[in-house]
Amino acid sequence: MKRFVLLITLFMLLISIPLSLPAQEKEVTLEPVVVTAIRDVQEIRKVPANVTMITREEIERSNAKTAVDLLRSEVGVTVRDFTGNGKTASVDIRGFGETGPLNTLVLVDGRRVNEIDLSGVDWTQIPVEQIERIEILRGSGSVLYGDNAVGGVINIITRKPEKPLSFRTEVTRGSYLYHKESGSVSGKWGPLSAIFYGGYSSSEGYRENGFLRYKDVGGKIFYDLSDAVQFSFTGNFHRDDSGFPGALSKLLYELDRRTTTKPDDKAETDDGFLTFGVKANLGNMGRFETDLSWRHREVTNSFLSSLPTSSFKDRRNLTTWGWAPKYILEKTLVGHFNKIICGLDYYHSGSKIDSESYFFGSTTYDGIETTKKSSGLYLLDEFSIFENLILSLGGRWEWVTYDISQDLTGVKDRKRDSEPAWNVGLNYLFAKGSSAFISIKRSFRFPVTDELTQYVFRPPDFQPEIQINPAMKPQTGYHYEAGVRYLFKDWMEGNLTLFWIDLKNEIFYNPDTFTNENAEKTRRQGVEVGLRVKPLEWLNLWGNYGYIRPLMRGGAFSGNDIPNVPRHKGSIGADLNFEKIFLNEYLKGFSINGRANFIGSRRFISDWANQVEKLDPYYTFDAKLSYSWKGLKAFVGVNNITNQKYAEYGVLNFLKQPYYYPSPERNFFGGISYTF
């Protein structure tokens, strides 16, 4: 109750300060709209949460090779790349450390891409050149999206046909023998529109055995049956093979950062999906939308020990079916605007793992099948108490069932669980493009299959027998948040968000017991600040800063920092467009973009006792020079200009010794594209 009173007081303070400032001098356009925050179109300023969007223009100005690179400069978002090539990158919103990918939900056009195990999101299967925009919702999205959406939600929106007929091709070259070739064709023909694309990329990687090669082919088809009904069909196939260079001891990290201790570890992946969607406008009766999706993923891993006496190989087949119908009704209720969004999310995921272990001349074969079924019902209501005061209320109940079986022992096991989520938000609109909000939410996360299961060794033969950990509980929590977005001038805007997260039974891996466990309590307190200024027509400046304090509460590690979470993170950038400076037609096509990222020190993974020296803080400067003339675009860029030597990721081994995953030093790239 004290926190609620504190947040209400803060909310009143936030909305009173801007009201005392001078009125806007110029009328401004409405803010961009997003679809992630309420699973329907909504203005950002009407959302009671910290929501930002990476636009298509920002994507084209960036140095990004993969989708995950676009998130590095976002406030409250931490990116960690094990190998430096983007294949094994992870994204963490609001400080969850090692389990960041499990507490961050990632969507592609609204379709979940998180897996049911620890494999995480494969960011290389989302071609950067096909991304229209990325929407980032910070804070719990459990009501609308259910499992995994604890720290936030990232929705990647891909491109749609825009012209009657368009062709695009691009070629890029860079350091470490990097090259990429891609192309697309799109068009509109009456009620039918479509876009098809394909691409191939290859790189030897910054480190030895850090290679990555992948190819993509896919497309979208839309058919307007009438003005009220639209059908859509989307598909993609992705294939890659990559190396895993592994971690380095401190001595090797300092002597030869680019070496590897795992020259033969590698993986191959085949991943494809199909989605069929229907949108129907029912007039006064509202709108109905539904998606039916299928995804199949095959991964073959090969890990060879540094000793010739042992090795491990496995082949994973994962298949997921999803069905997500929803209904939206916008009506006036007792003279006030009201919007209701309700729906069902159903997912059926199956995993089959066939493994082969070799140890001192003995080979063991095993097969494990896991099935996860989840069903979630949700309802969100937005009610305009006044024209400028919006109350948001939402609730969800989700049920989950796990089934596991093992070929080696014949074991079968099952577990059922369920959890609720809810949220209350209040959003106050003032001036033009400005708002203040406050919200309270309840979140949950169910364990992924690797966290839920464990091995036991029973006499007399002591064969490894898999079972569901009876002590594992779902993770739950409460989120308190308040913030303000303010448009100072038509050329200056800023935002401030304060948040407080209390979790119970947070799921983590305990290196002392070699098992996944529930932490008694954890707490995260933080602030996120952003500012964007456009003092001149040709100059855009921006910056952001995030602070978070992640602590364990209770248990053996009470009072300690949660590992791999930097308390400080900040970014600044500048975009210069010479179109408004040069009168010459050929010179005004130039633009320069630069950005700098700073990441503070953080604990090594598994250092729950906080006994080892932290990973060093680091900063990077990146820049890109582009030239556009009609449909032609050429660009050249450099990452890590000052050649910083750092590691985004570090872990303690079982002897509590630090090991590092080195990040790339200074590297270059350049390319050319043409759009017709």
N, C-alpha and C positions, 0 to 999 in steps of 0.2 A: 504493500500500500504506500509506503514511503517513496518507493521509486516512482509510482504512478503520480503522486502529488508533485514530486520533483520534476517529472517530465511535463506535467501540465503547466507548472510555473515557467519552465524553460520555453514551452510552446508560446505562452502569452508574451514572454520577453522577446522571442524571435519575431513575432508578428507586430509587436509594438515599435521596435526599432526602425524598420523600414518605413512605417507610416509617418515618422517624424522627418524623413528625408524629403528633399524637393521632388515635385512631380516630374514625370518624364517630359522632356522637351520635344521629342518626336514620337510619332506613332510607329509601333514596330509590328512586324508580322508575328503570327502565332508560332509557338515552338513546334519543332518536329513531333510527329506522333510515333508511338511504339506499339507493338502488339504483345510483347512478352509479359508486361506487368500485370495485365488482367486477362490475358489470352484473347484479347480483342483490341481494336484500334483505340488508342487513348493518347491525349496530349501528355507529354512528360510532366508538365507542371501540375497536372491533376492526379499524379500518382503519389501516394504517401510512402515513398521510399526513395533512396538514392539511385536513380536510373540515368545511365548515359548511353550514347549511341556513337559508334564509329561509322562514319558515312563513307560512301563510295569514293568521294574526293579525297578523304583522309587515307583510305586504303591505297589509292594510286600514288599518293605522296610519300608513303612509307617505304621502308627498306625490307618489308616482310617477304620471306620466302615461303613460309607456311602460315596457316591461320593463327597459330598460337603466338607468332611474333607480333601480331597486331595488338595483343593484350599487354605487352610489357610496360607500356607507359600509362596504363589505366590505374587510377587511384584505388587502393584497397585490393589490388590484384597482384599476386606474385607468381611469376613463371619460373620453373626450374627444368632444366634440360640435362638429362644424364649424359647423353652422348654428344651434344652440340649440333646434331643434324635435324632436330625437330621430331624425330620418330618417337622418342620416349619422353617427350616433354609433359609436364604436369602443370595444372593451373589451380591456384589456391586463392579463394576469396575470404577475407577477414580472418586469416590466421589459424588454419587447421594443421599446418605443417605436413607431415607425412601422409595424413589422411585427407589432405586438401582435395584431391580428385574425387574422393568418395563423398565429400560434403558439398561439391559444386556440380550442379546439374548442367549438362551441355545438350543443347537442342540444335538440330539443323532443320530449318523451316518448320519448327514445332515438333519434330520427331526426336525422341530420346536416342542418344548415342552412347550413354553410359552402359557398360556391360555389368553382368551380375557377379563377376569375379573381380580380382585385383588388376586386371589388364588395363583398365582405365580407358581414356578416350584416345583414339588414333587420329591425331591432328593432321597427318599427312594425307588423309583420304578426303580432305575438304579443299579443293583447289582455290587458291587465293584469287585468281583471275575471275572466278565465278561467284565471288561474294559481293552482294549488293550492299549489305550493312551488317553490323553486329550490335545487338542490344544487350546491355549488361544490367541486371537487376541485383543490387547488393542487399544482403539480408535474406531472411527466410522466405522461400517461395513454396513452403510445404502445402499450403491450402490448395493452390492451383495445380501444383506439379507433383506433390507427394514425396516419395523417397529421393534421397540425394540432395534435395534443394535446401540445405541448411544454411550454408554460407552465402549462397546466391545462385543465380541462373544466368547462363550465357546462351543466347539464341542467335545462331548464324543464319541470316536470311540470304538465300542465293538469288541470282539474277533471273529476270524474266524477259521475254521478247519485248522490245520497245519500238522497233521500226518494221515497215513492211518486209524488208530484207536487209540483213546485215551479216558481214563476215569480219572475223577478227583473228589475227595470228600474232604470235610473240615468240621471240628467241632471246634467251638470257645466258650469259656466261659469267663465271666468277672464280674466286679462289677455291683451292682444293679440288680442281678439275670439275667444278660444278657447271652443269648446263641443264637447261630446261627448254623444251619446245611445246607449245600449246596452240590450240586453235578452236574456234567455235563458229557456228552458223545459226542464225535465228531469223524468224519472220512471222508475219501475221497474214492470214488469208481468210477473210470473212470471220466466221465464228471460231476458226481454228488458229491457234498460235503455238509455236514450238521453238525450243532451243536445244542444240546438241553440241557437245564439246568433247575434247580429248586432249591428253597431254602426257609427256614423258619427262622424267627428271632423273639425274644421276649425279652423285658426288662421292669422292673418296673420303670425305670427312676430314675434320681437323686432326683427329687422332688416328693412329694405326688401328685397323679393323673398325673404323668408324664409318664405313661406307653405307650409302643408302641409295637404292634405285627403286623407282616406283612409276606406275602408269595408271591413268584414270580414263574412263570413258563413261559418258552418261548424258542425261537430257531430261527435259520436261515437255509435256504436251498438255495444252489447255483447250477445252472445247466448250463454248457457250451454247448450251441447248436452247436457252432463251435468255431474256433479260434478267430472269430471276434464278436460273439454275446454271451452274458451271461444274464441269467435270475436270479433274486433273490426274495426270499419270506421271510419276517421277521415278527415275531409276539411275543407278550408278554401279560401276564395277571398278574395284581398286585392287591392284596387286603390287607387292613390294618385297624386297629382300634387303636385309640390313645386318650389320655387324654390331656386336656389343663389346667395346674395348675394356669395360670393367673399371673398377676403382684403383687408385694408386695410393701407396703408403706416402707418408709425408716426405720421406727421403726421395722417392721416385718423382713425386710431384714437384719438388724443387730442382731436381737434376734434369729430368726429361719429361715435360708435361705431355708430350704427344705420343709417348710410348703406350704399350698395352701389356697387361698381364694375362689377357684372354684372347690370343690371336685367332682361335678357332670357334669362338662362340658366335652364333648367328641365328637368324630367324627368317621365316618366310610367311607371308600373309596374303590370303585371298579374302576379299570382303565385298559383299554386294547387297544392295537393298532395292526394294520396289515399294512404292506407295501409291494408293489409289484414293482420291479425295473427292468429296461432293460438297458444294456450297449452294444453299437454297435460301432465297429471300422470300419469306412468307407474308410480306406486306405488314399489315397491322398486327399479325400474329407473331412477328419477330423473325429471327433467322436461325437456320439449322446448318451445322457443319459437322462433317465426320471424315476421319482418315482411317484407312486400313493399311497396315504396313507389315512388311516381312524383311528380315535381315538374316543373312547367313555369313558366318566368319570362320575361316579355318586358319589356324596358326601352328606352325611347326617350329619348335625351339630345340636348339642343340647346344648343350653346355658341357664343356670338357674341363675337368679339373686340372690344376697345375701339376698334379701327380698323374702319371699314366695309368694308375690303378683304378680310376673311377671316372664315370661320365654319366650324364643324364640327358635323355631326350623325351620330348612329349609332343603329342599332336592334339590340338584342341579344336573341337567343332562346337560352335555356338549358334543356335538358331532362335530368333525372337519373332513372335507374332504380336502385333499391337492393334488395338481398336480404341479410338478416342472420339466418340460423338459428343457434341456440346450444343447447347441452345442458348440464344441471347434474345432478351426481350427488353426493349426500351419504351417505357410508358410514363405518363404523368400520374403520380400517386398523390391524392389529396392536394393537388395543386403544385406538387414538387416533382422535378424530374427524377426518375428512378431507373436504374439499369440492373438487370439480373442476368448472371451468367452461371449456368449449371451444366454438369456433364459427368461422364464416366471415363475412366482410364483403365483399360484392361491389357495386361501384358502376360504372355506365356513364353518363358525363356527356358531353353534346354541346353545343357552343356555336357559333352562327352570328352573325357580326357583319357587318352591311351599313352601310357608311359613305359619307358625302358630304362632301367637303372643297372649300371655295371659297377661292381665293387669287388676288388681283389679276386678277379676270376669268376665271380658269380653274377649272373644276369637275372634280373627280376622284371617280370611284365605285370602290369596292372591296368585296370580300366575303372574309371569312376564316372558315374552318370549323376547329374544334378539337375533338378527341375525347380524353377521358381515361378509361381503364379501369383499375380498381384491384381487386386481390384480396388479402385478408389472412386468414391462418390464425392463431389464437391459442389459448393454453392457460394457465389460471391454476389453481394448486393451493394451498389453504390447509390446512395440517397442524398440528394441536394437539400440539405436543411435550409440553406439560403442559396442564392445564386452563386455566391462566392465561398460557401462552406459545404464541403462534401464529406459525408460519413461513409466509411467503407467497413462492411462486416462480412466475414467469410468463415466457412467451416468445411472440414473434410474428414472422412473416415476411410482408412485404408486397411485392407486385409491381405495377408501374405501367407503362402504355404510353400515349404521347402520339402523336397523328396530327394534322398541320396541313396545310391547303391554302389557296391564295390564288387568287381569280378573276383578278385583274389580271395576274399573271405566270404563272399555271399551276403555280406551285411546289408540291411536295408533300414533306413531311419526316416522319420518325418517330424516336422515342426510347423506349427501354426502360430500366427501372432496377428495382432491388429493394434493400431494406434490412431488417435484423433489429432487434428491440427485445427487451429483457429487464428483469426486475426481481427483486430479492431484498429482502424485508422481514421484520422481526422486531417483534412487538407483545407487550408485557407488560402484563397486566391486574392492577391492585391496588386494594385498598379497594373502595368502591362508586362506579361511574361514572368511575374514573380509569384512565389507561393511559399508557404511554411507548412510543415506537417509534423505529426506525431503518430506513433503506432506501437502496438503491443501484439506480439505473435507467439504462438506455440508451434514448435517444430518437432520433427522426428526423423530418424534414419534407422532403417533395418540393416543388419550386417550383410555384407556381400558373402558369397558362398565360401570364399577362402577364410574369412573371419569367423564364420559360423561353425565350420568343421574342424576337427582335430584328429590326430592319430594317437592310438593307444596300442600298447604292446602287451598282449595277453599270453600267459603260459598255456600249453607247454612249448609251442614252436615260436612264440614271440613275433609272429608276422604282424606288420603294421596294419592295424585295423582302423578304418575311418569311422567316425561317429559325429553326430551333432553335439556341440558343446552345450550341455544342459544349463550351464551357468551364464551363458551369453544372453544379454537383454537388449532390446531396442534402445537406441540413444534418443533422449528427449531434451527439450530445452525451451527457455523463454527469452524472447528478444525484445528489447526496449530501444526505441529509436526516435530521434527528433532532428529536424533539419530545416534549412531555409535555402531557397533559390532566389537570387535577386538580380534583376536587370538594372544596373546603375544608370547606364546610358544605352543608346542603341548600338554602341560599339564596345560595351563592357558588361560582362555578366560574371557572377560568382556563385558559389554554393558552399554550404557548411552542413555536415552531418555528424551527429554524436550518436554512438550506439553502445549498448551494454548487453552482453549475451551470457546467460547462466545455463549451463548444460548439466544434465544428470546422466550417468552411465555412458559417458562418451567412450566410443570404441577405439582402442589403441593397441599396438603391439608392445608387450613387455619383454625386453631382451633378457631380463633376469630369470623369467620363467619360461621363455621361448613359446609363449602363447599369446593369443589375442584376448584382451580382457576389457572389462568396463571400468573406467575411472569413476570414482565416487562422485566428484563434482569438478567442474572447470569453469573458468570465468574469462571473458574477453571484454575489455573496455577500449574504446578507440574514438578517433576523430578523423574525418575525411574532409579536405578542403580543396576547392578548385577555383581557378580564375582564368578567364579568357578575355583578351583585349585586342581590339582592332583599331589602333590609333590612326592608321593610314589605309587608304584603299588597297594598297599593295602589300601591307604588312599585317600578319596575324601572329600574336604572341599568346602563349598559354602555359599554365603550370598547375601542378597539384602536389599535395602532400598528405600522407596518411600515417597515423600513429596508432599502434595497437599494443595492448599489454595482455598477453595470453598466459594465464596462470592455472596450475593444478591446485585443487582445493580438496583436502582430505587425502587419506591414504599415505603410502610410504613417500610419495613425491610432493606432498602438500607444500605450497608456497613456491615451487620451482617453475621456471619458464617452460612452456611447451616447445619442444625442439623444432628447429628449422623454420621459425617464424621471426622475421626481422621486425623490430619495434618501429623502425623508421624506414619510410620509402617515399621517394619524391621524383618528380619528372618536370622538365621544362622543355619548351620547344618554340621554334619560330618558323613561319612559312612566308616566303617572299615570292610574290607573283609580279613579274615585270610587265605584264600586259598594260598596266596603268602608267608605266614610266616611259617605255620606249614607244615612239610613234612608228618606227620602222616595222613593217609587217613581219619580217623575219626575226627581228630581235625580241619582239614582245612575247614570243612563245616560251621564253626561258622562265624557270622557277627554281628556287633553292629552298630546301627544307632541312632543318636540323633539329635534333633532340638529344637530351641528356637524361640518363636514368641513374638514380642513386639507390642502393640497397644497403641497409644497415647490417651490422653483425647479427648472427643468429647461432643457436646451438646446433651441434651435429645431430643428425637423425639417431635415435636411440639413447641420446644423452639425457634421459629423464632425471638423473641425479644431479645434472648441471655441474659435473666435476671436471670436464675437459674444456680447454680454451676454445672460445667461439671461432666460427668461420669469420674470416676478415670481411669487413664491409668493402664495397666496390662501387665504381661508377663507370659508365660508358658514354661516349659521344658518337653519334651516328649522323651522317649527312648524305644528301642526295641532290644531284643536279639533273633537271629534266628539261626537255625541249619538245614542244608540241607545234605542229603545223598541219592544219586540216586533220586528216585521219592518221597522220604519222606521229609517233612519239618515240624519242630516244632518251635514254637515261643512264647515268653512271653514279655509283655510290660507294661509300666506305662505312664499315661498321667498326666500332671500337677504335676510333681514330688515334687515341693516345696509347694504344697497344697495352691496355691493362691486362695483367695476368691474375686471374681470379677463378673461383669455382662457385657455381650456383648451387651445387649440391655436395653434401658431405655426410658420411655415416660412420658410426663406430662399429668395429667388428666385435666378435664375441669376447675378445680380450680387452675391450674398451679402448682400442687404439684407433685414432682417426684415419679415415681414408677419404680421398678426394676424387671428384669427377671434374677434371679441368674443362673450362669453357674456352671457346675460340679466341685467339688473339686478333690483331688487326686483319681484316679481310675485305676484299673488293668484289664488286659485281657491276655488270653493265648489260644493256640490252636494247632491243628495238621492237616496236609493235606497230601494227597497222590495222585500222578499223575502216571498213567500207560500209 
